[in-house]
Amino acid sequence: MTRQISKLTALFVFACAIAQAQDPLFSQFYSTPLVLNPAFAGTTYSPRISATYRNQWLGFAEQGTPVYATYAASYEQFVPAFNSGFGVLVVADDAGGGILKTTSFAANYAYRISTEGFNVRLGVNAGFKQSNIDWDKLVFLDQLDPINGPLDPSGNPNISNEVRPADVSKTLFDVGAGILAYTDKYYGGVSLQHLTTPNEGFFTTNTSLLDGLPLRTTIHAGAEFIVKKGNKRNPSSFVSPNILFAKQGDQGQVNVGAYYNLGLVFFGGWFRHAFGNADAVIGLVGVQYDILKIGYSYDFTLGSGLAGPTGGSHEISLVINFDQSERTKAKRKAERYNDCFQIFR
């Protein structure tokens, strides 16, 4: 029975992904900011490399149901000669234990406009998104026997009348844009993803599945307040309150919280509210030394009866920021940042 429930849940994940796909958003949005807004490309002079791994709903895995995992990696840096930031981003999704896999690649560009005490960054991205279905892993209702489940007495899968799509792999072109406005203490931004609303459906016989990937609107803002000024040995400690609003189709969320950096260690907490219900409380802890920054966060699911079964979500991030190396400290002093983006570095 557990195996049957597992297969049916995987099928449900597959059906939802096809009918109304949603972009992944990380709890540690500051670790891979290109997922949030292409205008963040190049917030460091030297190369910045980041990687994030998110594993959701491990409580279901304990019951035999495949989990949902997301991976992201990016490279970016600012090029003063062009007054621009450049970056690349790769995001991969694994839904239902490999039933539906999605991989996207995007090149990002941001141009900086600076005036005395005020800055604007205009960003765009463009790339490709590929989705793949492992059709043989799906189990449909007409394959389930009340006694033997999806297998016949000989152990072979029951035959389904569901029609296999002509193509179980699809590649799409996608574009997005964003803007950031900021000072040395405050910032705010807006991004729009999937401007062409590409159709990622695998079926052509049902027009309800041909609406295309919904436009994602993201509005975010934050601030940075120095708690204790640093010196030659120790960096400054600061607190950074942030708010994030994201809407895609009829789904959306609001994240509110703060990030506190003490130099060597940092921690934070957020509250996420989905449209219509409280979603999760998020806790964060991490360390930052020289060029390395490692963070771990956990989403504790809210709502009656949900926290136990879902098992919450785990997220790990790694950032390698070469601006923090000894070789670039002299350059950083000559080109001091006039922004409030330490949380993203």
DRENVEX-318575 format. One line per field, with one value per atom (N, C-alpha, C): x, y, z. Coordinates in nm, 3 decimals. Last residue first. Layout:
! DRENVEX-318575
x: (X/...)
y: (Y/...)
z: (Z/...)
This chain:
! DRENVEX-318575
x: (2.688/2.830/2.881/2.439/2.450/2.595/2.480/2.407/2.422/2.590/2.679/2.610/2.467/2.453/2.546/2.430/2.392/2.376/2.693/2.565/2.541/2.944/2.849/2.709/3.249/3.111/3.025/3.555/3.462/3.320/3.810/3.678/3.573/4.020/4.023/3.887/3.950/3.960/3.959/3.959/3.830/3.834/4.232/4.143/4.009/4.320/4.366/4.275/4.198/4.158/4.202/4.279/4.187/4.147/4.446/4.496/4.407/4.297/4.399/4.445/3.945/4.080/4.180/3.694/3.737/3.881/3.641/3.664/3.716/3.569/3.711/3.742/3.354/3.362/3.509/3.158/3.301/3.316/2.904/2.944/3.096/2.659/2.803/2.833/2.382/2.439/2.589/2.107/2.249/2.303/1.802/1.869/2.013/1.513/1.652/1.716/1.181/1.273/1.411/0.936/1.002/1.093/0.791/0.931/1.006/0.527/0.617/0.763/0.406/0.415/0.517/0.446/0.497/0.512/0.323/0.465/0.523/0.048/0.141/0.287/-0.148/-0.120/-0.017/-0.211/-0.257/-0.226/0.078/-0.053/-0.086/0.421/0.313/0.181/0.738/0.608/0.503/1.039/0.944/0.804/1.320/1.182/1.094/1.650/1.545/1.410/1.979/1.849/1.750/2.321/2.220/2.090/2.607/2.486/2.394/2.930/2.847/2.726/3.176/3.056/2.963/3.518/3.411/3.297/3.734/3.651/3.528/3.725/3.803/3.708/3.429/3.571/3.647/3.129/3.191/3.336/2.857/2.989/3.045/2.511/2.620/2.749/2.158/2.285/2.397/1.806/1.931/2.050/1.463/1.579/1.707/1.135/1.265/1.376/0.808/0.905/1.043/0.551/0.666/0.738/0.273/0.344/0.455/-0.059/0.078/0.152/-0.269/-0.232/-0.087/-0.327/-0.436/-0.398/-0.028/-0.159/-0.264/0.209/0.157/0.021/0.455/0.310/0.269/0.732/0.680/0.530/0.968/0.833/0.780/1.308/1.206/1.072/1.626/1.496/1.396/1.981/1.865/1.737/2.341/2.217/2.100/2.694/2.573/2.452/3.040/2.915/2.800/3.236/3.267/3.142/3.035/3.170/3.203/2.775/2.867/3.013/2.475/2.612/2.703/2.148/2.241/2.380/1.852/1.980/2.078/1.495/1.619/1.739/1.172/1.266/1.391/0.920/0.962/1.057/0.775/0.877/0.919/0.488/0.553/0.650/0.372/0.422/0.481/0.144/0.236/0.279/-0.061/0.017/0.111/-0.179/-0.262/-0.192/0.112/-0.021/-0.108/0.312/0.317/0.186/0.477/0.348/0.367/0.646/0.653/0.516/0.823/0.689/0.705/1.022/1.016/0.872/1.229/1.095/1.093/1.471/1.433/1.288/1.734/1.594/1.555/2.040/1.976/1.834/2.306/2.176/2.107/2.660/2.545/2.419/3.001/2.882/2.761/3.295/3.183/3.073/3.580/3.483/3.371/3.895/3.759/3.666/4.140/4.134/3.994/4.096/4.181/4.173/3.746/3.881/3.964/3.393/3.506/3.639/3.132/3.225/3.345/2.833/2.965/3.062/2.603/2.592/2.723/2.473/2.596/2.573/2.211/2.247/2.370/2.042/2.163/2.202/1.740/1.824/1.945/1.514/1.588/1.671/1.282/1.344/1.417/1.108/1.189/1.256/0.889/0.919/0.994/0.831/0.899/0.931/0.624/0.656/0.715/0.621/0.653/0.695/0.378/0.472/0.495/0.340/0.291/0.405/0.388/0.445/0.406/0.074/0.213/0.257/-0.170/-0.164/-0.022/-0.236/-0.157/-0.146/-0.412/-0.272/-0.180/-0.654/-0.635/-0.490/-0.660/-0.624/-0.603/-0.538/-0.615/-0.573/-0.367/-0.509/-0.598/-0.100/-0.158/-0.307/0.130/0.012/-0.044/0.333/0.370/0.253/0.390/0.307/0.354/0.514/0.598/0.516/0.514/0.432/0.521/0.637/0.651/0.564/0.604/0.514/0.520/0.789/0.725/0.622/0.883/0.811/0.740/0.987/0.902/0.816/0.990/1.045/0.940/1.071/0.966/1.033/1.146/1.186/1.065/1.247/1.136/1.192/1.379/1.387/1.261/1.571/1.444/1.452/1.767/1.754/1.611/1.971/1.843/1.848/2.231/2.155/2.030/2.345/2.435/2.361/2.082/2.178/2.273/1.914/1.974/2.063/1.715/1.750/1.803/1.699/1.735/1.766/1.504/1.562/1.588/1.482/1.467/1.535/1.362/1.421/1.399/1.385/1.336/1.407/1.305/1.371/1.308/1.359/1.294/1.374/1.283/1.361/1.285/1.269/1.206/1.307/1.229/1.322/1.260/1.120/1.084/1.183/1.042/1.143/1.108/0.867/0.876/0.987/0.646/0.781/0.782/0.392/0.481/0.625/0.288/0.310/0.407/0.087/0.219/0.235/-0.233/-0.154/-0.022/-0.366/-0.317/-0.221/-0.433/-0.489/-0.445/-0.181/-0.264/-0.314/-0.121/-0.125/-0.221/0.074/-0.053/-0.052/0.404/0.315/0.187/0.448/0.462/0.365/0.408/0.501/0.524/0.214/0.350/0.453/-0.021/0.032/0.173/0.065/-0.016/0.045/0.083/0.147/0.050/-0.036/-0.001/0.060/-0.246/-0.187/-0.150/-0.377/-0.235/-0.168/-0.639/-0.568/-0.417/-0.733/-0.765/-0.685/-0.487/-0.577/-0.605/-0.417/-0.422/-0.530/-0.427/-0.330/-0.341/-0.593/-0.644/-0.545/-0.434/-0.541/-0.590/-0.083/-0.213/-0.321/0.245/0.142/0.007/0.560/0.425/0.333/0.798/0.786/0.644/0.789/0.781/0.770/0.835/0.699/0.684/0.999/1.028/0.893/1.020/0.935/0.989/1.194/1.193/1.103/1.263/1.186/1.182/1.479/1.445/1.374/1.527/1.473/1.431/1.767/1.684/1.642/1.782/1.838/1.737/1.849/1.795/1.861/1.794/1.850/1.781/1.886/1.811/1.874/1.874/1.919/1.828/2.003/1.905/1.954/2.042/2.095/1.981/2.122/2.020/2.092/2.193/2.234/2.114/2.309/2.195/2.237/2.525/2.446/2.330/2.532/2.583/2.485/2.465/2.470/2.516/2.498/2.532/2.527/2.389/2.378/2.397/2.497/2.487/2.484/2.343/2.415/2.390/2.371/2.318/2.406/2.282/2.357/2.290/2.304/2.251/2.343/2.190/2.296/2.235/2.065/2.039/2.166/1.913/2.039/2.008/1.739/1.739/1.878/1.574/1.703/1.696/1.369/1.375/1.510/1.201/1.326/1.329/0.976/0.982/1.111/1.066/0.957/0.960/1.254/1.302/1.193/1.101/1.205/1.251/0.931/0.877/0.982/1.156/1.026/0.982/1.422/1.395/1.268/1.567/1.460/1.446/1.831/1.780/1.678/1.980/1.888/1.832/2.248/2.192/2.105/2.362/2.285/2.231/2.612/2.541/2.476/2.680/2.664/2.595/2.813/2.783/2.770/2.767/2.785/2.741/2.937/2.833/2.870/3.120/3.024/2.907/3.318/3.188/3.080/3.528/3.548/3.417/3.440/3.439/3.453/3.241/3.351/3.351/3.153/3.139/3.263/3.035/3.129/3.102/2.932/2.907/3.023/2.770/2.898/2.867/2.577/2.592/2.736/2.335/2.474/2.488/2.098/2.128/2.276/1.846/1.987/2.005/1.594/1.630/1.777/1.365/1.497/1.526/1.122/1.140/1.271/1.082/1.085/1.111/0.862/0.977/0.968/0.745/0.709/0.833/0.793/0.812/0.777/0.790/0.672/0.679/1.016/1.014/0.894/0.936/1.034/1.036/0.773/0.710/0.805/0.967/0.872/0.800/1.093/1.159/1.069/1.027/0.927/0.989/1.307/1.179/1.106/1.619/1.550/1.422/1.844/1.723/1.652/2.154/2.080/1.963/2.357/2.253/2.181/2.651/2.577/2.479/2.850/2.757/2.689/3.116/3.059/2.969/3.240/3.160/3.092/3.536/3.436/3.368/3.547/3.610/3.502/3.342/3.438/3.509/2.995/3.134/3.225/2.757/2.763/2.901/2.677/2.796/2.791/2.334/2.456/2.571/2.097/2.200/2.330/1.919/1.990/2.098/1.780/1.902/1.981/1.663/1.658/1.787/1.661/1.566/1.550/1.865/1.733/1.626/2.076/2.033/1.900/2.142/2.050/2.004/2.199/2.196/2.101/2.190/2.305/2.313/1.952/2.071/2.193/1.764/1.757/1.882/1.721/1.843/1.855/1.492/1.483/1.604/1.438/1.513/1.487/1.191/1.250/1.316/1.109/1.162/1.217/0.807/0.951/0.993/0.554/0.597/0.749/0.303/0.441/0.474/0.037/0.061/0.201/0.036/-0.079/-0.048/0.281/0.243/0.135/0.279/0.389/0.353/0.055/0.056/0.164/0.138/0.022/0.020/0.360/0.377/0.263/0.234/0.337/0.357/0.071/0.009/0.109/0.261/0.177/0.112/0.353/0.445/0.367/0.125/0.170/0.265/0.119/0.010/0.050/0.352/0.338/0.230/0.289/0.407/0.394/0.069/0.052/0.168/0.196/0.089/0.071/0.375/0.429/0.324/0.196/0.285/0.340/0.082/0.000/0.086)
y: (3.907/3.874/3.775/3.984/3.904/3.863/4.145/4.020/3.927/4.373/4.280/4.144/4.578/4.440/4.342/4.852/4.783/4.633/5.063/4.993/4.925/5.133/5.235/5.173/4.982/4.964/5.075/5.127/5.092/5.080/5.085/5.090/5.048/5.068/5.174/5.191/4.847/4.975/5.091/4.654/4.682/4.814/4.645/4.694/4.732/4.531/4.665/4.727/4.279/4.375/4.517/4.085/4.187/4.291/3.912/3.974/4.087/3.805/3.904/3.979/3.778/3.727/3.840/3.871/3.859/3.810/3.851/3.986/3.982/3.593/3.625/3.769/3.399/3.539/3.581/3.136/3.165/3.305/2.990/3.105/3.119/2.750/2.774/2.891/2.626/2.716/2.730/2.414/2.439/2.526/2.337/2.410/2.441/2.138/2.169/2.240/2.156/2.163/2.204/1.938/2.064/2.056/1.710/1.705/1.833/1.659/1.712/1.700/1.549/1.472/1.526/1.772/1.637/1.563/2.003/2.006/1.866/1.963/1.964/1.948/1.989/1.854/1.849/2.321/2.206/2.075/2.518/2.468/2.340/2.531/2.569/2.513/2.380/2.398/2.431/2.524/2.449/2.480/2.507/2.558/2.468/2.589/2.487/2.556/2.642/2.690/2.574/2.722/2.617/2.677/2.839/2.861/2.740/2.964/2.845/2.869/3.118/3.148/3.026/3.204/3.105/3.152/3.371/3.374/3.283/3.430/3.456/3.455/3.292/3.310/3.322/3.251/3.320/3.349/3.030/3.085/3.148/3.017/2.995/3.056/2.963/2.978/2.950/3.023/3.022/3.034/2.924/2.956/2.938/3.010/2.971/3.017/2.894/2.973/2.920/2.888/2.833/2.940/2.972/2.862/2.804/3.072/3.079/2.955/3.129/3.057/3.083/3.294/3.225/3.151/3.267/3.325/3.240/3.213/3.188/3.254/3.359/3.345/3.327/3.304/3.299/3.273/3.466/3.410/3.417/3.409/3.462/3.395/3.482/3.417/3.487/3.416/3.494/3.414/3.458/3.384/3.474/3.410/3.486/3.397/3.450/3.375/3.469/3.645/3.505/3.420/3.880/3.868/3.726/3.867/3.904/3.896/3.953/3.908/3.960/3.865/3.930/3.870/3.927/3.857/3.934/3.892/3.967/3.873/3.901/3.858/3.943/3.773/3.886/3.835/3.686/3.652/3.779/3.577/3.693/3.644/3.427/3.422/3.555/3.254/3.359/3.343/3.163/3.129/3.244/3.201/3.227/3.188/3.319/3.263/3.299/3.420/3.351/3.278/3.649/3.602/3.540/3.748/3.682/3.629/3.965/3.927/3.866/4.012/3.960/3.919/4.204/4.159/4.119/4.229/4.212/4.169/4.373/4.331/4.327/4.311/4.342/4.288/4.424/4.357/4.404/4.366/4.441/4.357/4.426/4.345/4.431/4.457/4.516/4.412/4.237/4.312/4.368/4.271/4.218/4.303/4.396/4.254/4.195/4.661/4.585/4.436/4.678/4.732/4.646/4.775/4.684/4.756/4.888/4.910/4.817/4.732/4.762/4.775/4.756/4.742/4.778/4.912/4.871/4.870/4.798/4.887/4.831/4.783/4.738/4.842/4.654/4.761/4.699/4.579/4.552/4.672/4.415/4.534/4.496/4.302/4.278/4.407/4.133/4.265/4.241/3.953/3.953/4.096/3.767/3.902/3.894/3.550/3.563/3.705/3.430/3.537/3.541/3.075/3.205/3.303/2.908/2.927/3.065/2.841/2.882/2.898/2.735/2.876/2.927/2.475/2.548/2.696/2.323/2.308/2.388/2.358/2.415/2.405/2.215/2.356/2.419/1.910/1.979/2.124/1.811/1.782/1.855/1.829/1.928/1.909/1.799/1.753/1.864/1.917/1.803/1.753/2.270/2.150/2.041/2.511/2.396/2.269/2.804/2.686/2.567/3.108/2.993/2.876/3.401/3.296/3.173/3.595/3.537/3.430/3.648/3.755/3.701/3.509/3.443/3.546/3.756/3.640/3.575/4.062/3.992/3.878/4.235/4.153/4.085/4.511/4.441/4.359/4.641/4.593/4.522/4.840/4.785/4.744/4.930/4.888/4.837/5.136/5.076/5.031/5.232/5.174/5.099/5.347/5.271/5.206/5.272/5.365/5.282/5.159/5.142/5.260/4.963/5.099/5.090/4.738/4.760/4.907/4.540/4.669/4.675/4.292/4.341/4.475/4.022/4.155/4.198/3.734/3.806/3.939/3.455/3.582/3.645/3.139/3.219/3.346/2.861/2.984/3.076/2.511/2.640/2.753/2.169/2.278/2.410/1.855/1.981/2.089/1.513/1.615/1.742/1.331/1.343/1.438/1.344/1.384/1.402/1.238/1.215/1.247/1.083/1.200/1.166/0.789/0.849/0.970/0.768/0.780/0.851/0.522/0.658/0.661/0.266/0.322/0.465/0.042/0.161/0.205/-0.281/-0.194/-0.078/-0.349/-0.352/-0.251/-0.482/-0.366/-0.387/-0.812/-0.719/-0.603/-1.010/-0.902/-0.804/-1.192/-1.231/-1.123/-1.063/-1.170/-1.215/-0.717/-0.837/-0.948/-0.404/-0.519/-0.636/-0.202/-0.173/-0.291/-0.416/-0.286/-0.268/-0.651/-0.660/-0.525/-0.558/-0.658/-0.651/-0.361/-0.352/-0.447/-0.239/-0.348/-0.343/0.030/-0.015/-0.122/0.140/0.032/-0.031/0.354/0.233/0.117/0.551/0.488/0.358/0.504/0.568/0.487/0.574/0.473/0.544/0.649/0.689/0.568/0.569/0.570/0.605/0.601/0.464/0.458/0.871/0.819/0.681/1.106/0.962/0.890/1.407/1.317/1.174/1.716/1.576/1.495/2.043/1.957/1.815/2.319/2.187/2.105/2.647/2.561/2.429/2.905/2.792/2.710/3.267/3.133/3.028/3.584/3.506/3.369/3.884/3.750/3.679/4.212/4.123/3.985/4.509/4.376/4.301/4.803/4.749/4.613/4.975/4.867/4.811/5.284/5.201/5.097/5.483/5.396/5.317/5.765/5.687/5.608/5.926/5.866/5.781/6.071/6.091/6.035/5.796/5.938/5.952/5.537/5.591/5.743/5.246/5.392/5.453/4.943/5.028/5.175/4.663/4.789/4.882/4.314/4.429/4.550/3.994/4.118/4.231/3.638/3.758/3.878/3.342/3.442/3.572/3.037/3.175/3.259/2.721/2.795/2.936/2.462/2.589/2.653/2.155/2.224/2.352/1.921/2.047/2.112/1.615/1.687/1.809/1.405/1.527/1.601/1.171/1.164/1.286/1.190/1.178/1.167/1.212/1.110/1.086/1.435/1.299/1.192/1.648/1.631/1.486/1.837/1.694/1.668/2.110/2.060/1.909/2.343/2.210/2.168/2.624/2.576/2.442/2.838/2.708/2.663/3.147/3.077/2.946/3.396/3.281/3.206/3.748/3.628/3.518/4.079/3.963/3.839/4.430/4.301/4.190/4.731/4.629/4.504/4.912/4.956/4.860/4.820/4.829/4.882/4.829/4.888/4.906/4.681/4.828/4.891/4.421/4.459/4.612/4.195/4.327/4.358/3.855/3.956/4.086/3.511/3.650/3.738/3.200/3.271/3.414/2.948/3.071/3.122/2.692/2.733/2.856/2.489/2.611/2.642/2.239/2.274/2.405/2.075/2.183/2.218/1.804/1.863/1.967/1.634/1.738/1.809/1.274/1.412/1.506/0.991/1.067/1.213/0.817/0.906/0.984/0.668/0.603/0.689/0.803/0.721/0.653/0.950/0.845/0.752/1.137/1.037/0.920/1.303/1.216/1.106/1.436/1.350/1.256/1.602/1.475/1.381/1.842/1.742/1.605/1.930/1.957/1.830/2.057/1.929/1.946/2.250/2.251/2.116/2.404/2.278/2.283/2.629/2.608/2.477/2.815/2.690/2.671/3.068/3.022/2.893/3.290/3.161/3.114/3.581/3.527/3.401/3.758/3.653/3.610/4.106/3.979/3.873/4.287/4.317/4.191/4.204/4.197/4.230/4.203/4.284/4.274/4.082/4.163/4.255/4.083/4.034/4.131/4.181/4.153/4.106/4.185/4.310/4.292/3.948/3.956/4.083/3.815/3.932/3.938/3.552/3.655/3.765/3.413/3.350/3.455/3.573/3.577/3.504/3.519/3.630/3.638/3.294/3.285/3.393/3.401/3.320/3.302/3.528/3.613/3.535/3.335/3.405/3.488/3.090/3.171/3.245/2.976/3.047/3.138/3.011/2.960/3.043/2.907/3.021/2.969/2.769/2.749/2.880/2.852/2.863/2.830/2.622/2.733/2.733/2.518/2.514/2.639/2.375/2.509/2.515/2.126/2.214/2.357/2.002/2.027/2.134/1.991/2.060/2.093/1.836/1.975/2.055/1.590/1.658/1.805/1.529/1.543/1.623/1.506/1.607/1.635/1.286/1.415/1.529/1.089/1.126/1.261/1.075/1.118/1.162/0.973/1.107/1.161/0.722/0.815/0.958/0.607/0.628/0.729/0.604/0.674/0.706/0.438/0.579/0.661/0.201/0.256/0.404/0.162/0.180/0.242/0.124/0.240/0.269/-0.121/0.000/0.126)
z: (-0.019/-0.042/0.062/0.048/-0.074/-0.103/0.268/0.288/0.167/0.156/0.225/0.248/0.011/-0.036/0.035/-0.005/0.120/0.092/-0.144/-0.147/-0.012/-0.258/-0.214/-0.218/-0.188/-0.230/-0.173/-0.296/-0.187/-0.241/-0.435/-0.499/-0.397/-0.261/-0.362/-0.428/-0.114/-0.044/-0.143/-0.311/-0.251/-0.175/-0.359/-0.464/-0.405/-0.122/-0.159/-0.264/-0.133/-0.030/-0.063/-0.309/-0.361/-0.256/-0.174/-0.297/-0.345/0.032/0.064/-0.061/-0.053/-0.046/-0.020/-0.095/0.044/0.057/-0.361/-0.308/-0.164/-0.406/-0.416/-0.378/-0.249/-0.289/-0.289/-0.264/-0.272/-0.332/-0.076/-0.155/-0.148/-0.035/-0.033/-0.126/0.155/0.054/0.075/0.207/0.231/0.119/0.361/0.254/0.296/0.418/0.450/0.330/0.537/0.423/0.470/0.701/0.673/0.551/0.730/0.774/0.747/0.663/0.561/0.601/0.904/0.780/0.679/1.099/1.115/0.985/0.987/1.025/1.037/0.944/0.832/0.874/1.139/1.087/0.977/1.068/1.144/1.073/1.008/0.967/1.039/0.890/0.980/0.927/0.873/0.812/0.918/0.898/0.980/0.930/0.711/0.705/0.792/0.782/0.794/0.795/0.650/0.696/0.697/0.651/0.661/0.713/0.468/0.545/0.543/0.428/0.429/0.519/0.252/0.329/0.316/0.193/0.204/0.293/0.196/0.077/0.086/0.538/0.419/0.297/0.652/0.680/0.549/0.802/0.691/0.728/0.878/0.908/0.781/0.999/0.906/0.954/1.013/1.082/0.982/1.028/0.952/1.047/1.001/1.083/1.003/0.924/0.870/0.964/0.923/0.997/0.959/0.668/0.739/0.820/0.602/0.538/0.624/0.653/0.701/0.653/0.362/0.483/0.522/0.143/0.210/0.336/-0.008/-0.029/0.042/0.262/0.127/0.114/0.443/0.437/0.291/0.644/0.507/0.512/0.836/0.837/0.695/0.934/0.845/0.869/1.079/1.086/0.996/1.125/1.087/1.102/1.149/1.170/1.132/1.127/1.097/1.123/1.221/1.216/1.180/1.185/1.159/1.145/1.173/1.121/1.085/1.239/1.346/1.302/1.087/1.062/1.173/1.055/1.148/1.129/0.885/0.879/0.966/0.910/0.923/0.928/0.740/0.841/0.843/0.535/0.617/0.723/0.230/0.330/0.403/0.075/0.133/0.239/-0.233/-0.097/-0.057/-0.460/-0.419/-0.275/-0.742/-0.624/-0.589/-0.983/-0.865/-0.736/-1.137/-1.156/-1.037/-0.887/-1.015/-1.035/-0.681/-0.731/-0.868/-0.388/-0.518/-0.556/-0.181/-0.229/-0.367/0.099/-0.038/-0.068/0.310/0.276/0.130/0.575/0.435/0.423/0.776/0.761/0.614/0.877/0.749/0.747/1.079/1.072/0.945/1.121/1.074/1.081/1.193/1.214/1.177/0.990/1.063/1.084/1.040/0.959/1.047/1.201/1.204/1.119/1.146/1.178/1.161/1.090/0.998/1.022/1.184/1.180/1.085/1.188/1.186/1.188/1.401/1.293/1.304/1.470/1.524/1.407/1.316/1.462/1.529/1.038/1.105/1.256/0.849/0.959/1.030/0.552/0.620/0.724/0.399/0.454/0.521/0.126/0.247/0.290/-0.097/-0.041/0.087/-0.392/-0.272/-0.227/-0.595/-0.538/-0.407/-0.885/-0.755/-0.715/-1.087/-1.042/-0.902/-1.353/-1.211/-1.179/-1.576/-1.545/-1.394/-1.626/-1.579/-1.552/-1.926/-1.794/-1.742/-2.099/-2.089/-1.945/-2.155/-2.119/-2.109/-2.214/-2.312/-2.280/-2.075/-2.039/-2.130/-2.186/-2.052/-2.008/-2.420/-2.428/-2.291/-2.484/-2.380/-2.376/-2.670/-2.689/-2.589/-2.624/-2.715/-2.734/-2.353/-2.424/-2.510/-2.220/-2.303/-2.387/-2.173/-2.165/-2.260/-2.176/-2.142/-2.126/-2.350/-2.325/-2.298/-2.201/-2.294/-2.252/-2.150/-2.101/-2.192/-2.196/-2.315/-2.280/-1.944/-2.015/-2.138/-1.718/-1.817/-1.892/-1.455/-1.522/-1.612/-1.332/-1.407/-1.483/-1.028/-1.143/-1.202/-0.838/-0.901/-1.016/-0.523/-0.661/-0.706/-0.301/-0.342/-0.487/-0.011/-0.150/-0.175/0.205/0.165/0.019/0.251/0.361/0.318/0.031/0.117/0.234/-0.203/-0.144/-0.058/-0.504/-0.373/-0.334/-0.717/-0.676/-0.533/-0.984/-0.844/-0.824/-1.206/-1.172/-1.022/-1.472/-1.336/-1.317/-1.681/-1.661/-1.517/-1.903/-1.786/-1.773/-2.120/-2.091/-1.967/-2.285/-2.181/-2.156/-2.488/-2.472/-2.376/-2.407/-2.431/-2.416/-2.475/-2.451/-2.494/-2.353/-2.418/-2.377/-2.372/-2.343/-2.419/-2.467/-2.321/-2.278/-2.727/-2.687/-2.536/-2.738/-2.852/-2.816/-2.428/-2.516/-2.628/-2.407/-2.387/-2.479/-2.279/-2.401/-2.371/-2.060/-2.079/-2.199/-2.005/-2.129/-2.154/-1.881/-1.868/-2.005/-1.747/-1.865/-1.841/-1.457/-1.529/-1.642/-1.446/-1.435/-1.514/-1.306/-1.418/-1.402/-1.119/-1.087/-1.198/-1.157/-1.198/-1.168/-1.084/-0.997/-1.032/-1.173/-1.185/-1.097/-0.993/-1.056/-1.066/-0.847/-0.986/-1.061/-0.645/-0.671/-0.817/-0.585/-0.617/-0.644/-0.514/-0.435/-0.459/-0.689/-0.546/-0.458/-0.917/-0.883/-0.732/-1.110/-0.972/-0.953/-1.357/-1.338/-1.199/-1.356/-1.420/-1.414/-1.235/-1.159/-1.223/-1.315/-1.328/-1.257/-1.247/-1.226/-1.226/-1.399/-1.362/-1.345/-1.499/-1.353/-1.307/-1.770/-1.719/-1.567/-1.816/-1.827/-1.764/-1.698/-1.702/-1.699/-1.873/-1.796/-1.810/-1.866/-1.907/-1.814/-1.987/-1.897/-1.955/-2.003/-2.056/-1.949/-2.102/-1.997/-2.061/-2.168/-2.210/-2.088/-2.167/-2.166/-2.207/-2.023/-2.134/-2.132/-1.836/-1.851/-1.967/-1.720/-1.810/-1.804/-1.515/-1.547/-1.643/-1.392/-1.485/-1.534/-1.094/-1.177/-1.261/-0.951/-1.015/-1.100/-0.659/-0.769/-0.822/-0.479/-0.528/-0.651/-0.410/-0.302/-0.347/-0.711/-0.575/-0.472/-0.933/-0.904/-0.759/-1.167/-1.035/-1.035/-1.304/-1.320/-1.181/-1.442/-1.323/-1.361/-1.587/-1.609/-1.492/-1.608/-1.533/-1.557/-1.729/-1.750/-1.674/-1.752/-1.687/-1.712/-1.901/-1.895/-1.845/-1.776/-1.815/-1.803/-1.788/-1.796/-1.843/-1.616/-1.688/-1.681/-1.602/-1.593/-1.675/-1.445/-1.518/-1.495/-1.434/-1.414/-1.503/-1.293/-1.372/-1.336/-1.163/-1.261/-1.353/-0.963/-1.100/-1.205/-0.727/-0.739/-0.881/-0.765/-0.764/-0.784/-0.933/-0.867/-0.876/-0.937/-0.944/-0.864/-1.111/-1.025/-1.046/-1.136/-1.169/-1.065/-1.280/-1.178/-1.225/-1.333/-1.367/-1.250/-1.457/-1.355/-1.411/-1.491/-1.547/-1.431/-1.538/-1.460/-1.537/-1.504/-1.588/-1.500/-1.476/-1.413/-1.507/-1.580/-1.592/-1.514/-1.680/-1.579/-1.569/-1.833/-1.898/-1.803/-1.652/-1.785/-1.860/-1.426/-1.425/-1.562/-1.401/-1.489/-1.500/-1.143/-1.202/-1.285/-1.169/-1.126/-1.200/-1.116/-1.151/-1.106/-1.134/-1.139/-1.182/-0.963/-1.040/-1.033/-0.915/-0.915/-1.003/-0.745/-0.819/-0.807/-0.711/-0.709/-0.789/-0.526/-0.618/-0.599/-0.482/-0.460/-0.568/-0.320/-0.420/-0.390/-0.281/-0.236/-0.353/-0.304/-0.352/-0.310/-0.019/-0.129/-0.174/0.207/0.078/-0.041/0.438/0.412/0.276/0.426/0.525/0.507/0.241/0.199/0.297/0.391/0.293/0.248/0.537/0.607/0.513/0.361/0.391/0.470/0.213/0.252/0.279/0.003/0.067/0.106/-0.018/-0.014/0.068/-0.202/-0.119/-0.132/-0.239/-0.249/-0.151/-0.418/-0.317/-0.345/-0.476/-0.500/-0.385/-0.637/-0.533/-0.576/-0.677/-0.716/-0.603/-0.804/-0.693/-0.744/-0.901/-0.922/-0.791/-0.792/-0.827/-0.846/-0.732/-0.838/-0.886/-0.691/-0.646/-0.763/-0.814/-0.691/-0.626/-1.069/-1.050/-0.929/-1.088/-1.154/-1.131/-0.996/-0.897/-0.960/-1.202/-1.175/-1.068/-1.204/-1.285/-1.261/-0.902/-0.988/-1.071/-0.789/-0.747/-0.851/-0.895/-0.899/-0.871/-0.827/-0.967/-0.986/-0.560/-0.589/-0.734/-0.370/-0.516/-0.567/-0.113/-0.153/-0.304/-0.063/-0.074/-0.121/-0.012/-0.140/-0.167/0.146/0.147/0.013/0.042/0.169/0.186/-0.311/-0.198/-0.073/-0.531/-0.462/-0.335/-0.849/-0.714/-0.659/-1.023/-1.008/-0.865/-1.122/-1.039/-1.028/-1.353/-1.304/-1.225/-1.380/-1.329/-1.269/-1.514/-1.523/-1.482/-1.454/-1.593/-1.601/-1.177/-1.244/-1.388/-1.128/-1.086/-1.158/-1.232/-1.290/-1.253/-1.063/-1.208/-1.269/-0.817/-0.837/-0.984/-0.876/-0.843/-0.861/-0.910/-1.024/-0.999/-0.650/-0.756/-0.879/-0.532/-0.495/-0.600/-0.650/-0.675/-0.641/-0.546/-0.691/-0.722/-0.270/-0.320/-0.468/-0.265/-0.228/-0.280/-0.340/-0.424/-0.394/-0.130/-0.265/-0.357/0.078/0.080/-0.058/0.000/0.000/0.000)
